[in-house]
Amino acid sequence: MKALVFHGPGQTSWQDVPDPGIKDAADAVIRVEAVTICGTDLHIVKGDVPEVTPGTVLGHEAVGEVVEVGGDVRTVRPGDRVLISCIAACGRCGFCRENRYGQCRGGGGWVLGHLIDGTQAEYVRVPFADLSVHPLPSSVASEDAVLLADIFPTGYEVGVLNGRVRPGDTLVVVGAGPIGLATIATARLYTPGRIIAVDLAESRLAAARSMGADATVSATEDPEQLVRDLTDGLGADVVVEAVGVPEAFEQCTRMVRPGGHVANVGVHGKPAALHLEDLWIKDVTITTGLVDTHSTPLLLRMMAAGRLPAASAMVTHRFELAQMEEAYEVFSGAAHTGALKVVLGGPKHDEISVAA
């Protein structure tokens, strides 16, 4: 099969690799129908995630068709159309029993495209299939469903739930990329009083407004002053960091009110300063987190009911699977291409052959 392989910082290639097969009785092999690229993939390519070794197939978000399952798999069978979660869950360890699948100690967690071969390929082996893939109703298009593999659960769990957004709150989202937009969309479920989006790109601020942001401001135009003006100098109740750079995190801690919450969602490759000389007296809660995807079934039901934005609101570019390298160029050059989310879809196969 063909797959996007990481060869070290700054080096990837779309190339032939061996077909995946069942290695464990809990595995499923899935033919990829729709896949996307995450900002985390860009961090990997830059070298910010050293755990990813050369030779690894990248990607952790996809929708596809089950073609083979191990003997212990009970919830899906060949022919089922499924969402592949970015997080695998053994279901047995202490963290999984707490629904903290991202911290799984039984072989799960974030493994796809990280510790094992991922989804940016024609086929992918998914461990712990009973908890790590979700059957899709026919009413949910693949392009919509793939947004539930990572960005919507991440924005909702790590941003909205960790930040404890409540009715009437002033929420600031720093970074209006896909995760920031998903945070805005799911925060609206809690009826905050005001949502403010901060970004460098006007195209992304426009997307934030379409998702429900009440106010937008360029990161170059003193967003801290705007937040003070809109909150009578108090600061925001909740500030979500969705960029992953030290300056953005430090700015978030300056915009939060006493007693407020800063929820870090961005993937950081460099240290950020924590100014405890200013924060120690403010009763501020700072949370970090890897998504657990415990909310995926809920979000899937909400998408099927039309309660979440469709892909058309966020997907700006579409490619065939074989155009993976071009898609990476477009997505990584978002400042020039205007890319928000890209989706790739492979051609249909009349016959499916998977190595045993």
N, C-alpha and C positions, 0 to 999 in steps of 0.2 A: 504494500500500500504506500501512499504518499503521506508525508507528515512534515510539520515544521519543527526542525531539530535545532536545539541550542548547542553551540560549539564553543562558548566562552563569551566574555563581555564584548558586545558589538558584533557578534557573529552568529547568524542563523542561516538555515537553508531549507527550502522545500524539496524533499528528497525521498527516495525509496527507503523504506525500513521494513523489517519483518512484520507480518500480520500479527495482531495480538491473539492470544488464546486464553482459555480458562486455566488459571493457576491454582485457584482455591475454590472449594465447593460453594462459597458465598459470592463468587464473581458473576458478572454479566459482561458479554461483549456486545457493543452497540455500534451500529452503522450511523455515522454522524450525518445529520440532515441540515442542521444550522448550528453555527458556532460563532463566537465573537472574541474580540481581543479586549483584555482588561488593562487598566493602568498598571496593575501589578506585573503584567507580562513585560511592560516597558521597563519597569524597575529591574526585573530579572535580566533583560538584555543589556541594561546599563552596568550590571554587575553588583547591584545593591542587595541581592539575595544569594549569598555565597553557597547556601545549601544546595542550590540547583547545579548539578554536575553536567559537564559537557556530554552530549549524546542524549539528553533528555528531550522528549517531545513536549512542547509547551502547551498551555491552555487548560482551563478548568471550568469552562462554561459551554454547554452544548445541549441540543435536543437531537434525538435520533430514534432509531428503531432497533429493538432488541433482536439479535440474531442467534445468540447462544447464552445459556445460563448454566451455572453449576448445580450440582445435585441438591444443595441446601436452599436454593432460592425459591421462595414461595409467593412473592407478591407480584412478580412480572414473569412473562413468558415470551418466547420468540414471536415476533410480529407486533408486539406492543410498542406504541409510540410513547416515549418517555422524556422527561426533563432530567438531565444529569446535574446533580447538585455540585457546587464547588467544594463542598465538605463531605467527606465520607465518615461514617459512624459505625463503630463495631457494635454498639448497642449494649455492651456488657460491662464496660469499665465504669468507675465511679463518676467520671465526668459525663459520660453518655447518659447515665441514669439521672443526672441533673439537667439533661437537655443541653449540656455544654459541649456539643459535638466538635467544635473547633479545637478543643483541648483533649480530644480522644487519646487514650494511652493504649488502645488495643490494636493499633495499626491504621487508624483512621485519622481524622483531622484534615488539614489541607495537604493532601498528598498528590492529587492530580496536577501534572505540570510543575511539580515542586520536588517531590521525592520519588515519584513514579511517572511513567509516560502519561501525557495529558490528552486533551480533547481536540487539539488543532491538527486533526488527522482524519483519514477516511473512516477509520475504526478505532475504538478505544475500549480497553478493559477497565471496568469499574468494580472496585472491591466493595464488599458489604452491600450488595445491590438492594436488599430488602429495605434498607434505611437510606440509601444514597441515590436512588432514582425514584421518580414520581410519575405514575401513569398520567397521561394528559387527556383531558376531554377533547372531543373533536371540535368543540366550539373555540378552542384557544389555538391561534395560529402559532407555528413554530417560531416565527420572528418575534412574536410577543412573549412566548414562553421562555425564550432564551434569556430574557431580561430578569427572570426569576431565579436563574442559576446562581447569581452573585449580587448584582447591584441593588436590586430591590430589598432582598433580605439584609444586606449590609447597611444600606441607608436606614432601614427601619430599625434593626436591632442595635447596631453600634452607634447610630446617630440619634434616632428618635427615642428608643426605649432606654438606652444608657443615659441619654441626656435628660430623661424624665420630662419630656415636653408635656405641658398641661394646657387646658383651655385658658385662653387669655394671655398666654406667655408671649414675650417678644423673643423670637428665634432668629439668630444670625447664622447663615451657612456660608462659610468661607471656602470658595471653590465651587463653581457651577458646572463642573464636568458631570459625567454620568452618575457618579455616586452622590454628588451634591444635589443633582436634580431628583434622584430617587429619594433623598432625604426630604426635600421640599414636598414632593408628592405624597409621601406617607405621613409627614408631619401634619398635613392638612386634615388627616383623619381625627386629630386631637384638637382641632379648632383653635390653634394659637391665635392670639390677638393680632400679631404682625409677624411677617416673615421678611427678612432682609437678606439679599444675596450679594456676595462680593466676588468679583472675578476681574481678571485683566482683559478678557475678550468680550467685546460688545455682543458678539453672536451668542455667547454662552449666557450673558445677562438677559438677552432677549428670550432664550430658551427658559431661563428661570422664571421670567414673567409669565410665560405661557403655562408653566407648571403650577403657578399660584403664588409666586413671590409678590409681596405688596410693594416692596421698594428694592431697587438695585443700585449698586454703586461700584465704580471701578476701583480696583485695589490701589490705583495711583491717585485717587481723589479724596483721601483722608476718610475712609469708612469709619474710623474710630470717632471722629467728630459727628458724623451722621448719626451713629448709634447714640451718642450722648444727647444730641438734639432731639431725637425721637423718644428718648426715655427720661427726659428731664434731668439728664446728667447721671442717672443711676447706673445704666448699663443693661445689657441683655440678660434675660433669665437663663437662656440656653445659647451656647455658641458651639457650633459644630465645625471642626477642622477637617476639610475634605480635599486637601492639597497634597500634604506630605513633604513640606519644606519647613525648616526651622522658623523662618520669618512669619509664616502663616500661623504656626502654633503659638508663637510668642504674641502675635497680634490678637489671637483669640483670648488669651489670658488677660489682655488689657481691656477687652470689650465686655467681659462678663461682670455682672453686678455682684455685690456681696451676697453670699448665700446661693449663688447661681451654679450652673453646671457647664463645664467644658467637656465635650465628647470628641475625642480624637478618633477619626476614621482613616485619615491619610496614612499611606505607607511611607515611613521615613527611612532614608538611607544615610542620614547624618544626624549628629546630636543636636538637640534643641535646648536652649537655656530655660531653666525653670526659676523664675524670679521669686523665690520664697521671701525675699526681703519685702516684697510688695503684697504677696498673696497670703502670707501666714495669718494675717489678721482679718481676712475677708470671708472666711468660711466657705471657700470655693471647693467644689468637688470636681476632680479631673478623672475621666475614665478613658481607658484604652480598650481595644478589643479586636479579636478576629471573629468574624461572623460565625455563628453556630448553625444557622439555617433551620432552627427549630420553627421559625415562622413560615417556612416555605409552603406547607399545606394551606395555611390560612391565606397567604397572599395569592396562591393559585386559585382558591375559591373566589377571592375578591376580583381577580382578573377575569375569571369566567363570568362573573356577574357584572362586569363593566365598571368596576369601582376603582380601577387603576388605569393610568394612561396607557394607550396602545403604543407599540413600537414606533409608529409613524411620528410620535411626538419627540422621539429621542434618536432614532436611527437616521443618520444623515448619509451614509454610504453603504452600498450593497455590492458584494463581489461573489464570484464563483469560488469554490474551495481552492482551486488551483491558483488563484490570484492572491494567495496568502501573503507573499512578500510585498506585493503592491499595497495590500490592505494595511500592513504594518507601517509602510511609508506614509500613507495618508493619515493613519491614526496618530502616529508619533509626531507628525507635522501639523497638529491641530491648529496651531496659531496661524498657519497660512491656509490650510484646507478647510477650516471651519468644522472639522469632524467632531461629533459628539460620541456616537456609538456606531460601530461598523458591524455588519452581519454578513457572514459568508455561508453560502449554501452549496453543497456538492450535488452533482448530477445523480439521478435515480439509477439504480442498478436492477436489471431484470433478474440476474442471478447473483446470489450472495455466496461467497466462498470464504470461510474463515479457517485459518490453520488451527488444528487441534492442539 
